[in-house]
Amino acid sequence: MSNRLRDLAEVHYGKSPNDVLSEDSTVPVIGTGGIYGRASRSLFSGPAVVVARKGTLGTPQFVDEPFWPVDTTYAVLAKPGVDTKWLYYSLAAFDLSKLNEATGVPSISRDWLYKIMLGSADFDTQCRIAEILSTLDEAIEQTEALIAKHQQIKAGLMHDLFTRGITPDGHLRPAREQAHDLYKESLLGWIPKEWEVRQVKDVISGIEQGWSPDCEHEPAGNQEWGVLKTSSVVWGGFDRTENKRLPTYLLPRPDLRINKGDVLMTRAGPNSRVGVVALVDIEPGRLMLSDKIYRLVPVAGLSSEFLTVALSSAATQHDLDSFKTGLAESQTNISQAIVRRLSLPIPKKDEREAICKRISVVTDQIRATGLHYSKLQTLKHGLMHDLLAGHVRVKFTEKRDAHG
């Protein structure tokens, strides 16, 4: 059994906040991308669901306080006997982008929004479903915060390791301010005096670039060939799911197949996404190199792990940024020539291995937490489908009074 949104809620237009914007207020101004300001008064009281009317569709937002929705949004207010949080999850599970009726900026009319069909459940069941999914959302938010914490720790560790290094007894060298004689000036700034600075061209045996055929939007299955997207290359890891499936009418190119141990660097895209480096530390399957990604092959004696972290170091990334100067923010490209002349800090072999080992501990924590995050997301997706569609009955021990 299903209900139209018209039977579950009232949909109101948002308004421009220009006349009520106030930095001293606590009332959030909510647009299609979330809170972007404060208003001197509210237009509606919470709880409610804010749905995009124009722009980025398909991302409803739950609001549990007085708020001001902007004129590119709708405020969806649950009717008596309907739980607002349940209504929010029901709208989040519905593909609102299907309601787009514009050829330019995506938009949804209120009439079409009112007509969408959502699941049906009594009030107590709605509340229990919302409680279950809210608990999962809290776990997901906590996991996101833990990932961010690990990433901050890794950034600080990288800074220390590539400015001070590790002594044979496993400790960081004293800071330069405390032991000036342990350091020397270089193209990359102050580094331990035993270190070298070498260009990438001197520590790689080759650099390769892939291809970008016209691919399917879906990712490749386990036994299918796919081409990597630049989003597969992420700081501190490699995401094999970010690929596009190769159409069956195109022959794969095994010479461009990605292998475990490859060092990848993004070549083209938005400025902040160019020069991102990752080590392929898992078996990637039948995936090929994109023409927007470089594969760097280190010379014998230099590990892929160290080449990856050295390219990721702040000093080398700053060196890369100096070569990016003048390139467009929306679409930046770096040539092989630029990559080859980047400068890298190179310690002795034992110290390189010690640095990689220290960094790998934090990287493993990030990977494990990220895997847990993915499992929570998958669990939430499955539960939303099963609970909201009524495929799984919920259990509860107490009744609630119906409210809007």
C-alpha positions as CSV (number, residue, x, y, z in Angstrom):
1,M,0.0,0.0,0.0
2,S,1.2,3.5,-0.9
3,N,0.2,7.1,-0.3
4,R,0.7,10.2,-2.3
5,L,2.8,12.9,-0.7
6,R,-0.3,15.1,-0.8
7,D,-1.9,12.9,1.8
8,L,1.1,12.9,4.0
9,A,2.4,16.5,4.0
10,E,1.9,20.1,3.0
11,V,4.5,21.5,0.6
12,H,5.3,25.2,0.9
13,Y,7.5,27.5,-1.2
14,G,10.6,28.9,0.3
15,K,11.3,32.6,0.1
16,S,14.3,34.8,-0.6
17,P,16.1,35.6,2.7
18,N,17.6,38.9,1.6
19,D,15.5,41.0,3.9
20,V,16.0,38.8,7.0
21,L,19.7,37.9,6.8
22,S,21.4,38.5,10.2
23,E,24.7,37.4,11.5
24,D,23.5,37.7,15.1
25,S,20.7,35.2,14.8
26,T,20.6,31.5,15.3
27,V,17.8,30.7,12.7
28,P,19.4,28.8,9.8
29,V,18.9,29.8,6.2
30,I,18.7,26.6,4.2
31,G,19.4,26.3,0.5
32,T,19.7,23.3,-1.8
33,G,23.3,22.7,-0.5
34,G,22.5,23.1,3.2
35,I,22.8,26.0,5.7
36,Y,24.5,29.0,4.2
37,G,23.4,31.9,6.5
38,R,21.3,33.0,9.4
39,A,17.9,34.8,9.5
40,S,16.5,37.3,12.0
41,R,13.3,35.2,12.1
42,S,12.0,31.9,10.9
43,L,9.6,31.2,8.1
44,F,8.6,27.8,9.4
45,S,9.0,25.8,12.7
46,G,10.6,22.4,12.7
47,P,10.5,19.6,12.3
48,A,10.3,19.7,8.5
49,V,12.0,18.4,5.4
50,V,13.6,20.8,2.9
51,V,13.5,19.6,-0.7
52,A,15.2,21.3,-3.6
53,R,12.9,23.1,-6.1
54,K,15.7,24.1,-8.4
55,G,19.3,23.1,-8.8
56,T,20.7,20.0,-7.2
57,L,17.8,17.7,-6.9
58,G,17.5,14.5,-4.8
59,T,19.1,15.6,-1.5
60,P,16.3,16.4,1.0
61,Q,17.3,17.8,4.3
62,F,15.8,17.1,7.8
63,V,15.3,20.2,10.0
64,D,14.3,20.0,13.6
65,E,14.3,23.7,14.5
66,P,12.8,26.9,13.3
67,F,14.3,27.7,9.9
68,W,14.1,29.8,6.7
69,P,14.0,27.9,3.4
70,V,15.3,29.9,0.4
71,D,13.2,30.4,-2.7
72,T,14.9,27.5,-4.6
73,T,13.5,25.0,-2.1
74,Y,10.3,23.7,-0.7
75,A,9.4,23.2,3.0
76,V,7.6,19.9,3.4
77,L,5.6,19.8,6.7
78,A,4.2,16.5,7.8
79,K,0.5,16.2,8.5
80,P,-0.9,15.0,11.9
81,G,-0.3,11.3,12.3
82,V,2.9,11.4,10.1
83,D,6.4,11.2,11.6
84,T,8.6,13.9,10.0
85,K,11.8,11.9,10.3
86,W,10.1,8.9,8.6
87,L,8.9,11.3,5.9
88,Y,12.5,12.5,5.4
89,Y,13.8,9.0,4.9
90,S,11.0,8.2,2.6
91,L,11.8,11.2,0.4
92,A,15.5,10.5,0.6
93,A,14.8,6.9,-0.7
94,F,12.8,8.3,-3.6
95,D,14.7,9.4,-6.7
96,L,13.5,13.0,-6.8
97,S,15.7,13.8,-9.9
98,K,13.1,11.8,-11.9
99,L,10.7,14.7,-11.4
100,N,12.9,17.1,-13.3
101,E,10.9,18.8,-16.0
102,A,13.4,21.5,-17.1
103,T,15.8,21.5,-20.1
104,G,18.1,23.9,-18.4
105,V,18.5,24.2,-14.6
106,P,16.9,21.1,-13.0
107,S,13.6,21.9,-11.3
108,I,10.6,20.2,-9.7
109,S,7.1,21.6,-9.7
110,R,5.0,21.4,-6.5
111,D,2.2,19.5,-8.4
112,W,4.6,16.7,-9.4
113,L,6.1,16.6,-5.9
114,Y,2.6,16.2,-4.5
115,K,1.9,13.2,-6.8
116,I,4.9,11.0,-5.8
117,M,4.0,7.7,-4.1
118,L,5.6,6.8,-0.8
119,G,5.2,3.8,1.4
120,S,2.6,3.4,4.1
121,A,2.9,2.6,7.8
122,D,1.1,3.4,11.0
123,F,2.5,6.1,13.2
124,D,4.3,3.8,15.7
125,T,5.9,1.9,12.8
126,Q,7.0,5.2,11.2
127,C,8.6,6.3,14.5
128,R,10.4,2.9,14.9
129,I,11.8,3.0,11.3
130,A,13.0,6.6,11.8
131,E,14.7,5.5,15.1
132,I,16.5,2.6,13.5
133,L,17.7,4.7,10.5
134,S,18.6,7.7,12.7
135,T,20.8,5.4,14.8
136,L,22.6,4.2,11.7
137,D,23.1,7.8,10.6
138,E,24.7,8.7,14.0
139,A,27.1,5.8,13.6
140,I,27.9,6.9,10.0
141,E,28.6,10.5,11.3
142,Q,30.8,9.2,14.1
143,T,32.7,7.1,11.6
144,E,33.2,10.1,9.3
145,A,34.5,12.1,12.2
146,L,36.9,9.3,13.1
147,I,38.2,9.1,9.5
148,A,38.8,12.9,9.5
149,K,40.7,12.6,12.8
150,H,42.9,9.9,11.4
151,Q,43.5,12.0,8.3
152,Q,44.6,14.9,10.5
153,I,46.9,12.7,12.4
154,K,48.4,11.4,9.1
155,A,48.9,15.0,7.8
156,G,50.8,15.9,11.0
157,L,52.8,12.7,10.8
158,M,53.7,13.3,7.2
159,H,54.9,16.9,8.0
160,D,57.1,15.6,10.8
161,L,58.6,12.7,8.9
162,F,59.4,14.8,5.8
163,T,60.9,17.7,7.7
164,R,62.7,15.8,10.5
165,G,62.9,12.2,9.4
166,I,63.6,9.2,11.7
167,T,66.8,8.4,13.5
168,P,68.2,4.8,13.6
169,D,66.7,4.3,17.1
170,G,63.2,5.1,15.7
171,H,62.8,8.7,17.0
172,L,62.2,11.9,15.1
173,R,65.2,14.1,14.9
174,P,65.2,17.1,17.2
175,A,63.5,20.2,15.6
176,R,65.9,22.4,13.5
177,E,65.5,25.2,16.1
178,Q,67.0,22.8,18.7
179,A,69.7,21.2,16.5
180,H,70.5,23.4,13.6
181,D,73.6,21.4,12.7
182,L,71.4,18.3,11.8
183,Y,69.8,20.1,8.8
184,K,70.7,21.7,5.5
185,E,68.9,24.1,3.2
186,S,67.6,22.6,-0.1
187,L,65.2,23.3,-3.0
188,L,62.5,21.9,-0.8
189,G,63.4,23.9,2.3
190,W,65.3,22.6,5.4
191,I,65.8,18.9,5.4
192,P,68.1,16.5,7.3
193,K,71.7,16.9,6.1
194,E,71.9,13.2,5.1
195,W,69.1,13.5,2.7
196,E,69.2,14.1,-1.1
197,V,66.9,16.1,-3.3
198,R,66.3,14.4,-6.6
199,Q,64.0,15.0,-9.5
200,V,61.3,12.5,-10.3
201,K,62.9,11.8,-13.7
202,D,66.0,10.4,-11.8
203,V,63.9,8.0,-9.6
204,I,61.5,6.5,-12.1
205,S,62.0,4.2,-15.0
206,G,58.9,5.3,-16.8
207,I,55.7,7.2,-16.8
208,E,52.6,6.0,-18.6
209,Q,49.2,7.6,-19.6
210,G,46.1,5.6,-20.4
211,W,43.0,6.1,-22.6
212,S,39.4,7.3,-22.2
213,P,37.1,5.4,-24.5
214,D,33.3,6.1,-24.4
215,C,32.3,4.0,-21.5
216,E,29.2,3.0,-19.6
217,H,28.4,5.0,-16.5
218,E,28.1,1.9,-14.3
219,P,31.2,0.4,-12.8
220,A,32.6,-2.9,-14.1
221,G,31.6,-6.2,-12.5
222,N,34.2,-8.7,-11.1
223,Q,34.8,-10.3,-14.5
224,E,34.3,-7.2,-16.6
225,W,36.9,-4.7,-17.9
226,G,36.7,-1.1,-16.8
227,V,38.6,2.2,-17.0
228,L,39.6,4.1,-13.9
229,K,38.0,7.5,-13.1
230,T,40.2,10.1,-11.5
231,S,38.1,9.7,-8.3
232,S,39.7,6.3,-7.9
233,V,42.9,8.1,-6.9
234,V,42.5,9.4,-3.4
235,W,44.9,10.6,-0.7
236,G,46.0,7.7,1.4
237,G,44.4,5.0,-0.8
238,F,42.9,3.6,-4.0
239,D,39.2,3.1,-4.6
240,R,38.7,0.4,-7.3
241,T,34.9,1.0,-7.3
242,E,35.4,4.4,-9.1
243,N,35.6,3.1,-12.6
244,K,33.5,3.0,-15.8
245,R,32.6,-0.3,-17.5
246,L,34.1,-0.9,-20.9
247,P,31.4,-1.6,-23.6
248,T,31.5,-5.1,-24.9
249,Y,32.1,-3.8,-28.5
250,L,35.5,-2.4,-27.4
251,L,38.5,-4.6,-26.9
252,P,40.4,-4.1,-23.7
253,R,44.1,-3.1,-23.6
254,P,45.9,-5.4,-21.3
255,D,49.0,-3.2,-21.5
256,L,47.1,-0.5,-19.6
257,R,45.9,-2.9,-16.9
258,I,46.4,-1.7,-13.4
259,N,48.4,-3.9,-11.0
260,K,48.8,-4.1,-7.3
261,G,51.8,-1.9,-6.4
262,D,51.3,0.7,-9.1
263,V,51.8,4.4,-8.3
264,L,49.1,6.6,-9.7
265,M,48.9,10.4,-10.1
266,T,45.9,12.4,-11.4
267,R,46.8,14.4,-14.5
268,A,43.7,16.4,-15.4
269,G,40.6,17.8,-13.7
270,P,39.8,20.5,-11.2
271,N,42.9,22.1,-9.7
272,S,42.4,20.5,-6.3
273,R,42.1,17.1,-7.8
274,V,45.3,17.3,-10.0
275,G,48.5,15.8,-8.6
276,V,46.7,13.5,-6.2
277,V,48.8,10.4,-5.6
278,A,47.8,6.9,-4.5
279,L,49.4,3.4,-4.3
280,V,47.3,0.5,-5.6
281,D,47.5,-1.6,-2.5
282,I,44.8,-4.1,-3.4
283,E,44.2,-6.5,-6.3
284,P,42.3,-4.1,-8.6
285,G,40.8,-6.6,-11.0
286,R,40.4,-5.9,-14.8
287,L,40.8,-2.2,-14.6
288,M,42.7,0.0,-17.1
289,L,44.6,3.3,-16.8
290,S,42.6,6.4,-17.8
291,D,44.2,9.1,-20.0
292,K,43.7,11.5,-17.0
293,I,45.9,9.4,-14.8
294,Y,49.6,8.8,-14.9
295,R,51.3,5.5,-13.8
296,L,54.8,6.1,-12.4
297,V,57.3,3.2,-12.3
298,P,60.1,3.6,-9.7
299,V,63.7,2.6,-10.4
300,A,65.0,-0.6,-8.8
301,G,65.9,0.0,-5.2
302,L,63.2,2.6,-4.6
303,S,59.9,1.2,-3.4
304,S,56.5,2.1,-4.8
305,E,55.4,2.9,-1.2
306,F,58.1,5.5,-0.7
307,L,57.6,7.1,-4.1
308,T,53.9,7.5,-3.2
309,V,54.5,9.1,0.1
310,A,57.3,11.3,-1.2
311,L,55.1,12.6,-4.0
312,S,52.4,13.2,-1.4
313,S,54.7,15.2,0.9
314,A,53.9,18.9,1.5
315,A,57.2,20.2,0.0
316,T,56.7,18.2,-3.3
317,Q,53.1,19.2,-3.6
318,H,54.1,22.8,-3.1
319,D,56.6,22.3,-5.8
320,L,53.9,21.0,-8.1
321,D,51.6,23.9,-7.3
322,S,54.3,26.3,-8.5
323,F,54.1,24.6,-11.9
324,K,50.3,24.9,-11.9
325,T,50.3,28.7,-11.8
326,G,48.2,30.3,-14.4
327,L,46.2,27.1,-15.2
328,A,42.4,27.2,-15.1
329,E,40.8,26.3,-11.8
330,S,38.0,24.3,-13.4
331,Q,40.2,22.2,-15.6
332,T,43.9,21.9,-14.9
333,N,46.4,19.7,-16.7
334,I,49.9,18.7,-15.8
335,S,52.3,17.4,-18.4
336,Q,54.7,14.5,-18.1
337,A,57.5,17.1,-18.3
338,I,56.2,18.8,-15.2
339,V,56.0,15.5,-13.3
340,R,59.5,14.6,-14.3
341,R,61.0,17.8,-12.9
342,L,59.3,17.7,-9.6
343,S,61.7,17.5,-6.6
344,L,61.6,14.8,-4.0
345,P,63.3,14.4,-0.6
346,I,65.2,11.1,-0.6
347,P,66.6,9.7,2.7
348,K,68.8,6.6,2.9
349,K,67.1,3.3,2.3
350,D,66.7,2.3,6.0
351,E,65.1,5.6,6.8
352,R,62.8,5.4,3.8
353,E,61.6,2.1,5.0
354,A,61.1,3.4,8.5
355,I,59.1,6.3,7.2
356,C,56.9,4.1,5.1
357,K,56.3,1.7,8.0
358,R,55.3,4.6,10.3
359,I,52.9,6.1,7.8
360,S,51.4,2.7,6.9
361,V,50.1,2.3,10.5
362,V,47.9,5.4,10.1
363,T,47.0,4.5,6.6
364,D,45.8,1.1,7.7
365,Q,43.6,2.7,10.3
366,I,42.1,5.0,7.7
367,R,41.4,2.0,5.4
368,A,39.8,0.0,8.2
369,T,37.6,2.8,9.3
370,G,36.7,3.5,5.7
371,L,35.7,-0.1,5.2
372,H,33.5,0.1,8.2
373,Y,32.0,3.3,6.8
374,S,31.2,1.6,3.5
375,K,29.5,-1.3,5.4
376,L,27.4,1.1,7.4
377,Q,26.3,2.9,4.2
378,T,25.4,-0.4,2.5
379,L,23.5,-1.5,5.6
380,K,21.6,1.8,5.7
381,H,20.8,1.5,1.9
382,G,19.4,-2.0,2.4
383,L,17.4,-1.2,5.5
384,M,15.9,1.9,3.9
385,H,14.6,-0.2,1.0
386,D,13.3,-3.0,3.2
387,L,11.8,-1.0,6.0
388,L,10.2,1.7,4.0
389,A,8.8,-0.8,1.5
390,G,7.4,-2.9,4.3
391,H,9.5,-5.9,3.3
392,V,10.8,-6.2,6.9
393,R,8.5,-5.8,10.0
394,V,9.9,-3.6,12.8
395,K,9.7,-4.4,16.5
396,F,8.9,-1.9,19.2
397,T,8.0,-2.1,22.8
398,E,6.2,1.1,23.5
399,K,3.6,3.2,21.7
400,R,3.8,6.9,20.9
401,D,1.2,9.6,20.6
402,A,0.8,10.7,17.0
403,H,2.1,14.2,16.3
404,G,3.0,16.2,13.2
